[in-house]
């Protein structure tokens, strides 16, 4: 899975903290991403993705269903931030 972090105007945004949890609520990945991209290889299953930018603003992506052999790109926009 490729996660992309962006400001309201679509400009790339770095310095984002990411937390990915599985269907049981267990954290499977916690990372501080300095770039606007994060590549993650997750096992098939359902995941909750949360992101927090340096300004302290949080975004939660809808539940993600990971299917074997299919790669997806998700863009997380922080509408309160303009570049």
C-alpha positions as CSV (number, residue, x, y, z in Angstrom):
1,X,0.0,0.0,0.0
2,X,1.2,3.5,-0.8
3,X,0.1,6.3,1.5
4,X,0.4,9.9,0.2
5,X,0.2,12.9,2.5
6,X,-1.1,16.2,1.1
7,X,-2.2,19.7,2.1
8,X,-5.6,21.1,1.1
9,X,-4.2,22.4,-2.2
10,X,-2.8,19.0,-3.1
11,X,0.8,19.9,-2.4
12,X,2.8,17.2,-0.7
13,X,3.2,17.2,3.0
14,X,5.9,15.5,5.1
15,X,6.5,15.1,8.8
16,X,3.5,12.9,9.4
17,X,3.0,10.4,12.2
18,X,1.1,7.3,11.0
19,X,-0.5,4.5,13.0
20,X,-2.1,1.4,11.4
21,X,-4.2,-0.9,13.4
22,X,-5.7,-4.3,12.5
23,X,-9.3,-5.5,12.9
24,X,-8.7,-6.5,16.5
25,X,-7.4,-3.0,17.4
26,X,-3.8,-4.0,17.7
27,X,-1.2,-1.6,16.3
28,X,0.7,-3.3,13.4
29,X,2.7,-0.2,12.4
30,X,3.6,3.1,14.0
31,X,5.9,5.4,12.0
32,X,7.1,9.0,11.7
33,X,7.3,9.7,8.0
34,X,9.4,12.7,7.0
35,X,8.5,12.3,3.3
36,X,5.1,12.7,1.7
37,X,5.0,8.9,0.8
38,X,4.9,5.8,2.9
39,X,5.1,2.3,1.4
40,X,3.7,-0.5,3.6
41,X,3.4,-4.2,2.9
42,X,0.5,-5.4,4.9
43,X,-0.9,-8.9,5.1
44,X,-4.4,-9.4,3.8
45,X,-7.1,-8.1,6.2
46,X,-8.8,-5.0,7.5
47,X,-6.9,-2.0,8.8
48,X,-7.6,1.4,10.4
49,X,-5.2,4.1,9.3
50,X,-4.6,7.3,11.3
51,X,-2.3,10.1,10.4
52,X,-1.2,13.3,12.3
53,X,0.7,16.1,10.7
54,X,3.3,18.3,12.5
55,X,0.7,21.0,13.1
56,X,-1.1,18.5,15.3
57,X,-4.0,18.0,12.9
58,X,-5.3,14.4,12.6
59,X,-6.9,12.5,9.8
60,X,-8.5,9.1,9.9
61,X,-8.9,7.1,6.7
62,X,-11.9,4.9,6.2
63,X,-11.2,1.3,7.0
64,X,-8.9,-0.3,4.5
65,X,-9.4,-3.8,3.2
66,X,-6.1,-5.3,2.0
67,X,-6.4,-8.0,-0.6
68,X,-3.5,-10.3,-1.5
69,X,-1.8,-9.3,-4.7
70,X,-3.5,-5.9,-5.1
71,X,-1.6,-2.7,-4.4
72,X,-3.5,0.5,-3.6
73,X,-2.6,4.1,-3.2
74,X,-4.4,6.2,-0.6
75,X,-4.1,10.0,-0.3
76,X,-4.6,11.6,3.0
77,X,-5.4,15.3,2.8
78,X,-5.2,17.7,5.7
79,X,-7.8,20.4,4.6
80,X,-6.8,22.8,7.3
81,X,-3.2,23.2,5.8
82,X,-2.4,25.1,2.7
83,X,1.1,25.1,1.1
